[in-house]
Amino acid sequence: MATATKSKTTTKKAAPKKAADKNPAAKTTSKSAAEKIMTESQIRRMPNKDYMNDKQLSYFRARLMEQREEVLGREREIRERLNHRESAADPVDRAATEEERWLDLRLRDRESKLLRKIDSALERIRNHEYGYCEETGEEIGIPRLLARPTATLCIDAKDTTEQIQAQYRD
């Protein structure tokens, strides 16, 4: 009877340990680390006097790092597709392959530009310059940064820039 109780206790303890062993992220992610990074709703509810405090900076840093990893993953996929394309003998197939290649090159260029913007934003976080307009020095604002974490201009400066570009574009 004592052995039956002992085996039940051992079984209950062994199951959680095996689950933790299979997931290495479970070991490295502690409850205190998860509590340090705030959620988007918590960031939105913070008062204006707390603008770009350490908690907000760590939130945006984590968000930018996640976005950076996604971009790097997409870049790897594009690079792999570009390297593994075969040329076809049929002119129609060759034209389709060249069109796909052109689109992949264009996408790769866009991803590369986004990666540079993300790296620049991470550098601004390190320098405690993140969240402030490069032209006016005013706050960019939490809603704008949540929508576009790589933003460097406040909405007024961006509107002015777009108006100037529209005038000279024609």
N, C-alpha and C positions, 0 to 999 in steps of 0.2 A: 504493500500500500504506500509506503514511503517512496519507493522508486517511481510509482505512477505520478505522484505529485511532483517529484523532482524532474521527470522528463517533460511534463507540461510547462514547468517554469523555464526550462532550458529552451524549449521550442519557441515560447513567446519572446524570449530575449534574442534568440538567434535571427529571427525574421527581420527585425529592424536593422540589425547590423549588416545583413546581407544586402539590403536595399541601399544602405549608405555606401557599401563597398562598390556596388555597381555604378553609382553615380558620383564621380569624383568632384563634381561641382557642389554636391551636397556637403562635402567635407569642408571646402574652402569658403562657402557662403555661410556666414554665421548670422544669427538673428540681429546682433548689434550692427553689423555692416549693412544689412538691409534696412534697418531703421534710420541710418544716417542719411541715405538718399531719399529725398522726399518724392511724393507723387505730384503729378501735374496739378491736381485739384488743390493740394496743399500749397504749391507755389503760387497759384492764382489767388488764394485767400490771404497771402501774406500782405501786411501793410506796406505802403509805399516807402516808409522810412527804412525798411529792411531791404531795399533794392540792392541786388547783387551782393548779398552777404555770402558767407562761406557755404551755407546750405544750398542756396540757389546756384552758386558757381559749381558745386559738386554735382548737382542735378544736371546742369547743362553740359558739364564735362562728360558725365556718364552717357548722356543722350548723344553727344557728338562722337564719342568713342564707339558706341553701338552703330551709329550711322556710318562711321568710317569703316568698320568691319564689313558692313553690308556692301559698301562701294567697292572695297577691295575684293570681296567675293565675286561681285558682278564683273569686275575687271579681269579676274582670273578666268571666268567663263568665256568672256569675249576673246581674250588672248588665246585660249584653247581652241575656240572655234576658228579663229584666224589661222592658227598653225595647222589645223587638221583639214582644211579645205582642199579638195581635189579639183583639178581642172577637168572639164568635160570636152569631149570631141564635138558634140552637137552645139551649134551656135546658140540655140535657144537656151540650152542648159548652161552654157558658158556665160551668157548674158545674165541669167538668173543668179548664178554664183557670184558674178562681179557686183551685181546689185546688192546682194546680201553682204558681201565684203565691204562695200562702200558704206552701208548702213552700220555695220559693226565698227568700222573705223570712226564714223561720226559719233556713235554711242561711246566708244572708248575715249574720244576727245572730250565729250561732255562729262564723263565720269572722272577723267583726269582733272578737269577744271573744278568739279565739285570737291574732289579730294584736296586740292590746294586750298579751297575755301574753308574746308573743315579743319585742316592743319593750321590755317591762319587763325581761325576762331579759337582753337585749343591754345595757341600761342598767346592770344589776347587774354584768355582765362588765366594762364600762368602769370601774365604781367598785370593782372587785375584791371584790365582795360575793357573787358568783355561787357557788353550791354550798353555801351555808350557810343553815340554817333561819331564817326570819324571826321565829319565836317563841322558839326556844331558843338559837339561835346555833351549834348543833351542825352537823357535816357532814351533808349530805343523802345523800351516797354516790354513787359512780360508777355502780353498776348502776341506781339509781333515776333518775339524770340521763340515762343512756343510753336508758332506757325512756320518760322524760318530761322532755325538756330544759327545759321551762318550770316545773318543780317549784319551789315556794318553801318547802315544809315537809318536814322529815325524816319518816320513816315513822311514828315514835311520835306526833309532833304531828298528823299527818294522821289517824291512827287516832282520837285524842282528839277532834278536830274532827268527824269523821264520827259518832262515838258521840253527841256533844252534838246534832248535827243530827238524828240518828235519834230522840232522846228528844223533841225539840220539834216534830218533823214531825207526829206523831200527834195 
